[in-house]
Amino acid sequence: MAEGGLRKWVAEKWVDIGAPKKNGKYQPCGRQKSSKRAYPKCVPLAKATQMTKSQKASAVKRKRAAQNTGPKPKNVATFTKRSKAANGGYTGSFIKLTVDGKTYGNPSYKKYYKGMI
């Protein structure tokens, strides 16, 4: 196991970011079977304190949208994956490139890019 592994994971204090208390603290992770409370979105306390309000809301929203249908809980990623555009990459089609007299590109986008080039 890597650097502490399971022992480190068990020692972390897991809290429910979907049910904050009024004093700014969090309820411990989990719920009773008979509880009418919504499904908990659990993260380690250290991660919960570093997350912004919008990150917590987004994670809880995705967890509630997944809703459990069986006896096992649904796992939902705490943070969403960034798109290529958010990372600065170009996600559109290759417009047009000429290399050594040979033209490369997608002709179906010619009409779309007509006024832009």
C-alpha positions in Angstrom: 0.0 0.0 0.0 1.2 3.5 -0.8 2.1 6.0 2.0 -0.2 4.9 4.8 -2.9 3.6 2.4 -5.8 2.1 4.2 -4.7 3.1 7.7 -4.5 6.7 6.6 -7.9 6.5 4.9 -9.6 5.1 8.0 -8.0 7.7 10.2 -9.4 10.6 8.2 -12.6 12.2 9.6 -15.3 11.9 6.9 -18.1 14.5 6.9 -21.3 15.1 4.9 -20.9 18.3 2.9 -24.6 18.2 2.0 -25.7 18.8 5.6 -23.7 21.6 7.1 -24.6 22.8 10.6 -25.5 26.4 11.4 -22.2 26.9 13.2 -20.1 26.1 10.1 -19.3 22.5 11.1 -20.4 19.4 9.4 -22.3 16.3 10.4 -20.4 13.0 10.4 -20.8 10.9 7.3 -23.5 8.4 6.9 -27.2 8.1 7.9 -29.6 5.6 9.4 -31.6 3.3 7.2 -34.8 4.7 8.6 -33.7 8.3 8.1 -35.6 10.6 5.7 -32.5 12.7 5.3 -31.1 13.0 1.7 -28.2 10.9 0.6 -25.0 12.1 2.1 -22.1 13.4 0.0 -19.1 12.4 2.1 -15.5 13.8 1.8 -12.6 14.0 4.3 -12.8 17.0 6.6 -9.5 18.4 5.2 -11.0 18.4 1.6 -14.3 19.9 2.8 -12.6 22.9 4.4 -10.6 23.6 1.2 -13.6 23.4 -1.2 -15.5 26.6 -2.2 -19.2 27.0 -1.5 -20.0 26.4 -5.2 -17.8 23.3 -5.4 -19.7 21.8 -2.5 -23.1 22.7 -4.0 -22.1 21.1 -7.3 -20.9 17.9 -5.7 -24.0 17.5 -3.6 -26.2 18.3 -6.6 -24.6 15.6 -8.7 -24.9 13.1 -5.8 -28.6 13.8 -5.4 -29.2 13.6 -9.1 -27.7 10.1 -9.2 -30.0 8.9 -6.3 -29.5 5.4 -5.0 -31.8 2.8 -6.5 -30.4 -0.3 -4.7 -28.8 -1.3 -1.5 -25.4 0.0 -2.4 -24.6 3.7 -2.6 -23.8 5.4 -5.9 -20.3 6.9 -6.1 -20.1 10.4 -7.7 -16.9 12.3 -8.3 -16.3 15.2 -6.0 -14.9 17.4 -8.8 -16.0 17.3 -12.4 -13.5 16.7 -15.2 -12.6 19.9 -17.0 -13.3 20.1 -20.7 -10.5 20.7 -23.2 -11.7 24.3 -23.8 -11.4 25.1 -20.1 -7.8 23.8 -20.1 -7.0 26.1 -23.0 -7.2 23.5 -25.8 -9.0 24.0 -29.0 -12.0 21.7 -29.3 -13.3 22.7 -32.7 -12.5 21.3 -36.1 -9.2 21.9 -37.8 -10.0 24.8 -40.1 -7.4 24.6 -42.9 -3.7 23.9 -43.1 -1.5 23.8 -46.1 1.8 21.8 -45.7 4.1 21.4 -48.7 1.3 22.2 -51.1 -1.1 19.7 -49.6 -4.2 21.0 -47.9 -5.6 19.4 -44.7 -8.8 20.2 -43.0 -12.5 19.3 -42.7 -14.4 20.5 -45.8 -17.8 20.2 -44.0 -16.9 23.2 -41.8 -16.0 25.4 -44.8 -19.5 27.0 -44.8 -19.4 27.6 -41.0 -16.0 29.3 -41.0 -16.6 31.3 -44.2 -16.9 34.8 -42.7 -14.3 34.2 -39.9 -11.2 33.5 -42.0 
